[in-house]
Amino acid sequence: MADQTLLAKARKARFDDLPNFSGNPAEDVERFLKSIKNLTKATDESNNHEILEIVRGKLTRSAGKWFDDNESDFNTWIDFETAFRNRYFSTTLTHKKFDALKQRKQLPDESITFYFDDIVNLCRETDLNMSEQIIIQYLMSGINPDFKKELSRRESPITTLKEFLKYPKIEQDLYDTFEKSRHLSLNESQQPYFDNNHSSIPSSTAMINKSNQHQYYRKQNDRRSYPVSIQQSAS
């Protein structure tokens, strides 16, 4: 029973995190559908009415009214998905995603896994039926040039997304390891220089104090010698 309670709480938390959809043209249809399918595990032939209840709970304003007016037509998940996509799918948003996909480059401090996930998501949202070969081409187009060079040296071409993620990740791990070792070597080579020369280089404060002491003793000597010279001249 405790496990069922935890499961129910987890599902509620995921439901609360789902985005609402109001029917605004700027909203992402594919991302909304994907989030619902990930939570409900809906398939094309799913006819569980609870799935549609979850969907209705996230539809607001004009989208909610559209659902209520057409609910009797939704016998399976694919019925709703097809009608929803036909109603709200935006070709303008698709063009924007396609432009973003073509211009996407891996950032200098961006991990290969983050870059990989973002490219794959953009590809899926642009074209649900895009093949892995085409997705790999987009991945190769924007990947770090150093990683791209190493991948291009492979004798056998990369043909699957799983394989693509594997080899660039190895390259990045090696790169990060060597960079870390290089920084450590630089720090170690510089540290003895400062340690060994610290004692031989006098500080500015010490030099000023020494100069002041020299002037003080010289003045004291001048004062002692002055009366003697007067006495000698008087005699």
C-alpha positions in Angstrom: 0.0 0.0 0.0 2.9 2.4 0.8 4.3 1.8 -2.6 1.0 2.6 -4.3 0.8 5.8 -2.2 4.3 6.9 -3.3 3.5 6.0 -6.9 0.3 8.1 -6.8 2.2 11.1 -5.3 4.9 10.8 -8.0 2.3 10.8 -10.7 0.6 13.8 -9.2 3.9 15.6 -9.1 4.6 14.9 -12.7 1.0 15.9 -13.6 1.5 19.2 -11.8 4.8 19.8 -13.8 3.0 19.3 -17.1 2.6 22.5 -19.1 -0.9 23.9 -19.8 -2.1 24.4 -23.4 -4.5 27.2 -24.2 -4.5 27.2 -28.0 -2.1 30.1 -28.4 -0.3 29.9 -31.8 3.1 30.3 -30.0 2.5 27.2 -27.9 4.4 24.0 -28.9 1.9 21.3 -30.0 4.4 18.5 -30.3 6.0 19.2 -26.9 2.7 19.2 -25.2 1.7 15.8 -26.8 5.0 14.3 -25.9 4.8 15.3 -22.3 1.3 13.7 -22.1 2.5 10.5 -23.7 5.5 10.3 -21.5 3.3 10.5 -18.4 0.4 8.3 -19.5 2.4 5.8 -21.7 -0.3 6.3 -24.3 -0.1 4.3 -27.5 -2.1 4.9 -30.7 -4.8 2.4 -29.8 -5.1 3.4 -26.1 -8.7 3.8 -25.2 -8.4 4.5 -21.5 -10.7 7.4 -20.8 -8.4 8.4 -17.9 -5.7 9.5 -20.4 -8.2 11.9 -22.0 -9.1 13.2 -18.5 -5.5 14.0 -17.9 -5.3 15.8 -21.2 -8.4 17.8 -20.4 -6.9 18.8 -17.0 -4.1 20.6 -18.9 -6.2 22.3 -21.6 -7.3 25.8 -20.8 -9.3 28.6 -22.5 -10.1 28.0 -26.1 -8.3 24.6 -26.2 -10.4 23.4 -23.3 -13.6 24.5 -25.0 -12.6 22.8 -28.2 -12.0 19.5 -26.3 -15.4 19.7 -24.6 -17.1 20.3 -27.9 -15.4 17.3 -29.6 -14.8 14.9 -26.8 -17.3 12.4 -28.2 -15.1 11.9 -31.3 -12.1 10.8 -29.2 -12.4 7.0 -28.8 -8.7 6.3 -28.8 -5.5 8.3 -28.2 -4.7 8.5 -31.9 -8.2 10.0 -32.5 -7.4 12.9 -30.1 -3.8 13.3 -31.2 -4.7 13.6 -34.9 -7.5 16.0 -34.2 -5.4 18.1 -31.8 -2.5 18.3 -34.2 -4.8 19.3 -37.2 -6.3 22.0 -35.0 -3.3 23.6 -33.5 -0.2 22.6 -35.5 1.8 25.6 -36.5 3.9 25.5 -39.7 5.5 28.8 -38.6 6.8 27.3 -35.4 8.1 24.3 -37.4 10.0 26.6 -39.7 11.5 28.3 -36.7 12.6 25.0 -35.2 14.1 24.0 -38.5 16.1 27.2 -38.6 17.3 26.7 -35.1 18.3 23.1 -35.9 20.4 24.2 -38.9 22.2 26.9 -36.8 22.7 24.8 -33.7 26.3 24.5 -32.7 27.8 22.8 -29.6 29.0 25.5 -27.2 32.6 25.4 -25.9 31.5 24.5 -22.3 28.5 22.3 -23.4 28.6 18.6 -22.6 28.1 16.2 -25.5 25.0 14.6 -23.8 23.3 18.0 -23.5 24.1 18.9 -27.1 22.9 15.4 -28.3 19.6 15.6 -26.5 18.8 19.1 -27.7 19.6 18.2 -31.4 17.5 15.0 -31.2 14.6 16.8 -29.7 14.7 19.5 -32.3 14.8 16.9 -35.0 11.8 15.0 -33.6 9.8 18.1 -33.2 10.6 19.2 -36.7 9.8 15.8 -38.3 8.5 12.9 -36.2 9.6 10.5 -38.9 13.1 11.8 -39.4 15.5 8.9 -39.8 18.5 8.4 -37.5 20.9 8.9 -40.4 19.5 12.4 -41.0 19.7 13.2 -37.3 23.3 12.0 -37.2 24.1 14.4 -40.0 22.7 17.3 -38.0 24.7 16.1 -35.0 27.9 16.0 -37.0 27.2 19.4 -38.5 27.2 21.3 -35.2 29.5 19.2 -33.0 32.8 20.5 -31.5 35.3 20.5 -34.5 37.9 18.6 -32.5 35.3 15.8 -31.8 34.2 15.9 -35.4 37.7 15.4 -36.6 38.2 12.3 -34.4 34.9 10.8 -35.5 35.7 11.4 -39.2 38.8 9.2 -38.7 36.7 6.1 -37.9 37.0 3.4 -40.5 33.3 2.4 -40.2 30.6 5.1 -40.3 28.3 5.7 -37.4 24.9 4.5 -38.3 22.8 4.7 -35.0 22.1 7.4 -32.4 23.3 5.1 -29.6 26.6 4.6 -31.4 26.9 8.3 -32.1 26.5 9.2 -28.4 29.0 6.6 -27.3 32.1 7.7 -29.3 31.9 11.5 -28.9 31.4 10.9 -25.1 34.6 8.9 -25.0 36.4 11.7 -26.9 35.0 14.3 -24.4 36.0 12.3 -21.4 39.6 12.0 -22.8 39.7 15.7 -23.6 38.4 16.7 -20.1 41.0 14.3 -18.5 43.9 15.7 -20.4 42.8 19.3 -19.8 42.6 18.6 -16.1 46.0 17.0 -16.1 47.5 20.0 -18.0 46.2 22.5 -15.5 47.5 20.5 -12.6 50.9 20.3 -14.3 51.0 24.0 -14.9 50.1 24.7 -11.2 52.8 22.3 -10.0 55.5 23.8 -12.2 54.7 27.3 -11.1 54.4 26.7 -7.4 58.1 25.8 -6.6 59.2 29.0 -8.4 57.3 31.2 -6.0 58.2 29.1 -3.0 61.9 29.1 -3.8 62.2 32.8 -4.6 59.9 34.1 -1.9 62.6 34.2 0.8 65.2 35.8 -1.6 63.0 38.7 -2.7 62.6 41.3 0.0 59.3 42.8 0.5 58.7 46.5 -0.2 57.9 47.1 3.4 61.2 45.6 4.6 63.1 47.7 2.0 61.4 50.9 3.2 62.0 50.1 6.9 65.7 49.4 6.1 66.0 52.7 4.3 64.4 54.7 7.1 66.8 53.0 9.6 69.8 54.0 7.5 68.7 57.7 7.4 68.0 57.7 11.2 71.5 56.4 12.0 73.1 58.9 9.6 71.3 61.8 11.3 72.4 60.5 14.7 76.0 60.4 13.6 75.7 63.9 12.1 74.4 65.3 15.4 77.3 63.7 17.4 80.0 65.0 15.1 78.6 68.6 14.9 79.6 69.8 18.5 83.0 68.3 18.2 83.7 70.4 15.1 82.6 73.7 16.9 84.8 73.0 19.9 87.8 72.4 17.7 87.3 75.6 15.8 86.9 77.6 19.1 90.2 76.4 20.4 
